[in-house]
Amino acid sequence: MDKRKVINAYRRGFISVQECAQILGIDSLQIMGLVHDPQIQERPQGLKKQPAGG
């Protein structure tokens, strides 16, 4: 499963921090570093790459 999707599910309240850590296979304390990492934010659905030629 994609790490960004799991963290996004935690941020939205669908899963607990313990569940998030368990899915990712890391310690509950380590998950807090990932949750606050701006590089792990999921790309918004509306902003998909499209070819320059149309």
N, C-alpha and C positions, 0 to 999 in steps of 0.2 A: 504494500500500500504506500502511496506517496506521502512522504513526511509532511509536506505542506498541507495536505488535506486533513491529516490527523490533527495537526496543530490548529488549523482553522476550525475544526469541529470542537476542540476544547475552547477556543476563544468564543465561539457562539453558544457555548453551554450545553452542547449535545452529549459530551462525555466529561468525566471528572479528570483531574490532573493525574490521579493514579492510573486510570484507564488509558490515558494518553501515553504515559510513561511505559505501561505494560505493552501496548501495541508497538511502540517504537523500540522496546527492549532496552530501555535505559532507566536510571535511577530517577525517582520523583524529584530530587533536588536538581538534577541535570536538566530536566525538562524546562525549568524556569528560565534557564539561559537561552534555550531554543525559542521559547515563547516570545521573549523580548528581542529576538534577533530580527532586524528589519529585512534581511536578505531572504528569510524563509516565508515571507508573506505570499499568499497565493495570488496569482495574476487575476484581476477582475475578468469575468466572463465576456464582457462586451469588447474588450481590447485584445483581439486576436490579430496575429500578423497576417497580412494579405500581400500578394504579389504587387510589385510596383506598376506592372503593365495593366492591371485591372482585371 
